[in-house]
Amino acid sequence: MMQTPGSPSPHTLRHVLVVGGGTAGWMAAAALSRLISNGVTRVSVVESEDIGTVGVGEATIPPIQSFNGLLGIDEADFMRATQATFKLGIEFADWGQIGDRYMHPFGGFGVDMEAVQFHQHWLRRRAGGDPTSLWDYSLSTVAAHAGRFVKPGRDAPSALQTLKYAYHFDAGLYAAYLRRHAESKGVVRHEGRIVDVALRPADGFVDAVTLDDGRRIEADLFIDCSGFRGLIIEQALGAGYEDWSHWLPCDRALAVPTASAGPLSPYTRATAGSAGWRWRIPLQHRTGNGHVYCSSHISDHDAHAELMTGLDAEPLADPRPLRFVTGRRKSQWVRNCVSLGLSSGFLEPLESTSIHMIQSGVSKLMTMFPDDRFDPHLIAEYNRLSQLQFEQIRDFIIAHYKATRRDDTPFWRQVRDMEIPETLSRKIDLFRATGRLFRYEDELFSEASWIAVLLGQGIIPNAYEPLADAVDRPLADRRMDAIAKVIRDIAADMPEHEAFIARYCRA
């Protein structure tokens, strides 16, 4: 039958069912709500209020801005609704050795000169005895440490345009905000607990789910956002799980909110402990805190004590325990089920990638959205890209542990001395020898991110790029001094972070 112009294909999916709410479920539903305008596709979410969500992913990275922008979300409105603050980077304390502190800032360092990366000029200058920190050439770092923030407008000076930012927000409030957005676009929510998943005998595709009240919901495509248990992707379809705990041995966490303490700092803090690390995430109404740790090196009781001792304000609730195994599903997309969030895999939230992994999965799904033929080439490419991103983020997180000089506890000696993936060892070896880094296949973390972590934890290259010597040394020095001064001046002129929030998006 011939289609009329603009009419949907006869192979268009009729119903997409998101299984599970929370951040992952409602991010997926909000993005997929665009499908409803084709006049054929329905989008539904089934979730149970009796099933809690993990909801500790409160820190983000800059690509979240593009996701919210795609949905047409007003930034100030979203920040008010989610008690959000701005984030310029992550401060790492005690990772290289106890007493160390460095920032992984959003945005780069300095300005490249004569097609040579800025950090290579810094390495040359350092080799000549100059003590200036590389972080003095990072606007995000200088502003973060000064507790200052301003949104870089289109007409802002070019140096201010290098200021990149993300958000800290209440993940539960963000899910609720996206639910309102999705439902306003026509997404239908079903309350209930899934008690059965029916597969089609002919091909093993998912046919329907049955709720605890007997309702049966059929769909063409199922988005599994059911958390660690992987209700469909694992329990029904048996995707399998690849365990990475030999590289990332932390397997438990405690999360606790506290009252706000002091000015709202525009950065996340990750403090290394005796057998893991603690996070601190400042929101407008409270501070999120947690302890990620390795249960084979510290007891739950001692982990609890270490978390509570490190708090800088009164706790507002009892710590909530979480258990996990770092790794990923062997396939994120199986037949007519795509897994997102914790159901697709788990990497500890050291670099605030949890919400980004959801966003990335949703974005890939929108780009590769199937029809009812579910082309296997499409599914294979989605899985290839998903697996690659998991591996790249895995390597970046492992680098924080491997690049340590700490030997004060068995945990730190274990991760310092462990064998690491060849993809990571190759990258570290090249940087240690020459200061060079290369990104592969649209890798999430930039060269500047790798530079911040490797240099911040004490891996100093043995040499710098020879082409840096082609730039006149006094000229390079004057340019670098000028860059540092511009950054100091711009940061000094910024309003305080808390004052900017009060004016722009106070909840």
N, C-alpha and C positions, 0 to 999 in steps of 0.2 A: 504494500500500500504506500502510495507516494505521500510524503509529508507536506503539509502546508508551510510556507515560509515562517520561520520563527517558532514553529511548534516543536515540542520535545521529541527526541528520538523514541522509537518504540522500545528501545533497550534501556531507557532512562530508569534509574532506580526509583521505586515507588515509596519506600519507607527506609529510613536510617534510624536505628535505635542505639542510643548511647546508654551503656550499662554502667551505672554508678554516677554519682554527682561529684561533689567536691570540686577542687580547682580544675583537675583534668577534665571531668565530665562537662562542666559548664563552659570551659574554654572551647572544647570541641563543639558543643551545642551552639554557642554564640557564633562561632565561625561558620558552621554548617547551616545556620539559619538562612544564609544567602541562597541556598538551594531552593527554599520554599517558593521563591518568586518565579520559578519555572512553571508553577501551576500544577505540577504533578507530584513532586517529591514532598513527603512529610518527614519531619524530624522530631523524634521523641526522646525523652530521658526517663529511665526508670531508676529510682533510688529509694532507699529506706532511711527514714529518720532514726531508726533504731541502730543503724550501722554508722559508727563514727568515722571521720576522715582523719588522716594523719595531720594535714594542715600545718606543718612546720615550715613550709617553703615560703618564708616571708621576705627574703632578699632576692633581688633579681639582677639581671645584666641588661645593658642598653637596648638589645633588640626587642624588649617588651614594649617599647614605645611604638614600634612599627605594627605590632599585633593590635594594640589598642587603637592605633590610627586606622587600621584596616576596618575595625568595627565602627569607626566614627565616634569613638568615645572622647568626651571633653576631659582634658587632663585634670584640671582643677576640680571638676565635679567628681571624677573617679578618686582623686586623692582625698577629698573630704570624706567620701563614703567609706573609704578603706583605712582611714587614720594613717595615711601614708606620709613618709618623709622622703627626701632625696638622698641618693647614694652616689658618691664619686669614686668608690673603690672599696677594697678590703685591706684592712691593716692586719698583718701577720706578726704575732708576738711569740718569741721563744722557739721559733721553728728551726733556724740555722743552728743556734745554740742558745742557752738560757741567757736572757738579757737582750737578744737581738730584736729589732723591730723594723719592719719595712712595709711599704704600701704597694699593693697591686692596683694601680690607678686605671680608671677608664681614660682612654685617649693615649696618645703617644708621648715620647720624650723629644723635646727640642724640635729642630727643623733640619731635615737632611741637607747636606751641602755638597754640591758638585756630584750629585747622584751617588753619594756615599751616605749610608745610614748614620744618623746622628750619634748613636751610641759608639760607633767606631771612632768618631772624632773625640768622644769623651774618653775612650780607652787610650787613644794616643796621648791625650792631655794628661790622663792619670799616670801613664808610663813615664811622663816627664816630671812627675812629682806634685801635680796639682791635686789638692784634697777635696775639691768641690764634689758634692754628691750628685749622682745622676738624677736623683729625685728633685733637685733644685730646678731642673728643667722640665718639670711636669706640673702643669697648672692644676690638674685635678688633685695631685698630692699636696701642693702648697695650700690650695684653698681648703682641702679636707682637714689638714692639721690646724688651720686657722679657724675652723668652724664656720666657714663662709660659703655662700652659694648664690648664684644668680642664673637665670635661664639665658643662654646665649641666643639673642635675637638675630634676625637676618642681617641687620645693619651693624652688628657688633664687630669690633676689631678682629682681624684674622686670628690673633693669638687666643681670643676668647672663644672663637669657634672650635678650638681644640678641646674645649670642656665637654666631655661626654658624661652622661648620667643615666642612672636607673632609679629604682624605687625600693624602699622598704614598705611593706604593707601587711595588713592582717589578711592571711590567706582565706580564712573563713568568710570575712567580709567581701573579699574579692570574688569568691565563688557566688555569694548571694547577689552581688552587683551584676555579675555576668548572667545569673539566672534571670534577673529582672529584664536585662537587655534581650536575652534569647526569647523569653516568653512574649515580650512585646513584638517580636518578629514572627511569632506564630509557633514556636517550639512548644510542645505539649509535655508536661511532666506527669509521670505515673508514680504514685507512692506505693511501695511494696517491696518485699524481699523475694528474690528469685530462689525458687526451690528446685527447678528442673530446667535443663537445656536440652532441647530436642534437635537431633541431627537428621538430615535427609538420608535415608538408606542408600539412595542411588550414588551420591557423590561425597557424603560426609560433610556437606555444607550445613551451617546452622540454619534451622528452620524457624524456631520460635523459642521463647522463654516462658516459663510458667511461674506466676507469682504465688505467694503464700495464701492468697484468698481465692485461688483457682483461675484467675484470669490468664489467658494465653495470648501473648503478644508476638505476632509474626513480623518479620522484617527481611529486607533484602541484604542490608549491610549492618553489621554489629560493630560498635566501637566499645572495646572493653576498657573501662576506666574503673575497674573493681578493686584496684589496689594490689598489694602484694600477692593475694591469693590467686589472681588471674582466673576469675570464675569461668570465662569462656576460653581465652587463649590457651590456658594451661589445663584446667580441670576437664574441659570438654574436648579440646582439640589437641592437647598434649604437645605443645610447641617445644617443650624442653627448656632447660635453663643452664646457662654457662656460668659457673661459679668462679669469681675473680678474687675470692677472699685470701688467696695466697699472695696477692699483690696489695690488696686493700683489706687488712685483717680486722678493722673495726667492724663490729657486728651488732652493737647496741647503742641506744641513745636515750637521753632523758631531756625533756623539754619543760621549761617552767617560765611563766611570765613574772615580771617584777614591775613595781611602780617605776615611773620615769625618774632618772637621777641626773641632775645637772642639765646643761644645754644639750639640745638634740644634735648629736654629732652626725655629719653627712657621710658616714662610712660604716661598714660592717667591721666587726673585729673578730678574728679567729686566734685564740690563744692556745698554744700547744701545752698539754698537760703531761702527766706521767705515762699515760697509755692511751692517748687520743688527743682531743682538742675540744675547746669550748667556744660557742658562738655568742655574740652579743649584737642584737639588731634593734636599734631605737625606732619606735613608732611614736605617733603623737600622744597616744593615751597610755602607753606602757612600753616596756622593753622586753623583747623576746630573748630568752637565754636557753642554752642547751649544752649538753655534753655528749659528744660522739666518742665511743671508747671500745677497746678490744677486751672482751670478757675473759680471754685466756691470760690476760696480763693484769687485770684489776677486777676486784669483786664488785658486784652491784652496790654493796654498802659503801665501799670506798669511793666508787664513782659518784655516788650520790653526795658524799661528804665533800668531794673535790668540787663538784658543781656548786653546792650551797656556799662553800667557803669563798668561792670566786665571785659571788653576786655582789653588786654594788648598790643594791636597794632591796626593800622588803619584798619577799615573794608574795604573789597574789593567789597562788594555788599550789597544790602539791605537784611535784615533778611527775610528768607522764612518761612511762617507759615505752620504748619501741625496740623491736628486734628485726633484724634484716640480714640478708646475705648479699654482698655486693656482686653484681654481675648483670646479665641480660638474658632475655629470651633468645633462643636460637633463631627464631624468626619473629618479627614484630607483626607481620601480616600473614595469616594462615587462612586459606580459602576465602570466606566472606567475613572475616573478623580482623580488625585492626586494633592493636593494643596501644594505649597511650598512658603516660605517667608511670606509676609504680608497677602496673601490670606488665609493662614492656621491659622493665629492668630497673636497677637501682644503683646509683653512684652517690656516695655520701655528699652532702651539700656544701662541701668545702669551698667551692668556687661559685656557689649560687646558681647552679645549672639545672636544678630540678624543674622549675617552672619553664625554663627555656627549652628543655627536652620535650615538654608537652607542646609548647608553641611550635617547635621545629617539626614534630610529628604531624601536627594539624596542618602546618603549611605544606609539607610534602604531600599529605593526603589531598589537600585542595588542588595541588598542581597535578596529581596523578589520579584524580577521582575516577572511579571505574563506572562502567555501565554493567548491566546484568550478565555480561559475558565474562567478566573478571579475567581479563587477559593476563596470562601467567608472566609475560615479559614485564608488565607494569608492576605486578606484585614482587617479582624478583628485583627490580630496580629500587623499589621502595625499601625492601629489606637490605639491599647492598648499601644504600646510603645511610640507613638507620644504623646498621652494624658499624660502618665506618665512623660515624659520629660518636657512637658509644666508645669505640676504641680510642679515638683522638682525645675525648674528654677524660677517659680512664688514664691515659698516659700523662696528661697534664696534672691530674690529681696525684698520681703515683710520684711524680717529680717532687712534690712538696715533701714527701716522706723520704725518698731516696737522697735528696740533696740536703741532708742534715749532717751536722758534725756532732750531734748529741750522742753521748754514750752513758748517760746517767741512769738509765733504766733498761731492763731487758727489751722492752717494746721498741725503744729507739735504736738499740743495737740491731734488733732483728730487721727493721725496715731499712736501716742504713746499709746493711750488708746483703740484703736479699737480691736475688736475680730479678731483673726487670725485663719487660718486653723489648725485643730487638728494635722495634720502632722508636722506643724512647731512648735506649742506650745510644743508638746512632745519633740522635738529635743532641743529647748531652755531650757526647764525645766531640762532635763537630764544634759545638759552642765552646767547650773548654779549650779546644786547640786554636780556634780562629775567631771566635766571637760571632760566627755566622749562624743564622737560623733561616730555615725555609719552610713555608706553609705548603700543605698539599691538599688538593681537592676541596677548596673552600672551607678549610679548617676553621672552627669557631674562634679559637684563640689566636690573636695576632702575634707578630714577632715581638711587639712591645710587651705583651703579657708574659711571654716566655722569658724575655730579658729581665722583667721585674722579678719574677720568681727565682730564676737561676742566679742572677747577681745578688738579689736580696738574701739568698741563703748561702752565699759565699762561694759560688762557682765563678771564679774570675778567669777570663780567657788568657791563654798564654801569649797571645799575639793579637794584633789588630789588623784590619784590612789594609794591604799595602797602598791601595789607591788613596787612603786618607792622607798620605804623605804628599800627594800631588796638590793639596790645598795649602797655600802659604800659612805657616803656623801662626804668626802674629795676627793675620787676618781672621783665621779660624777662632783664635782666642777672643778677639774683639767681638765677633759675632756671637759667640757663646755667652760672653759676659752680658751682652745686650739682651739676649733671650732671657737669661735669668732675671735681669732687672725688670723687663717687661712683665714677666710672670709675677714677680713680687708686687709690682705696682698694681696690676689688675686684681690680684687677690686682695690686696689691702683696700681697694675701692669697692669690693663686693659687700653687700649687706650680710649680716650674720644669718646663718642658716635658719635659725628659729624665727628671726624677724621676717625673713622672706616668706616662710610658711604661714606666719600669722597674717600676712598681707594677701597671700595668694590662694591658700587652700586650707585654712584652719578648719578643722572638723567641728 
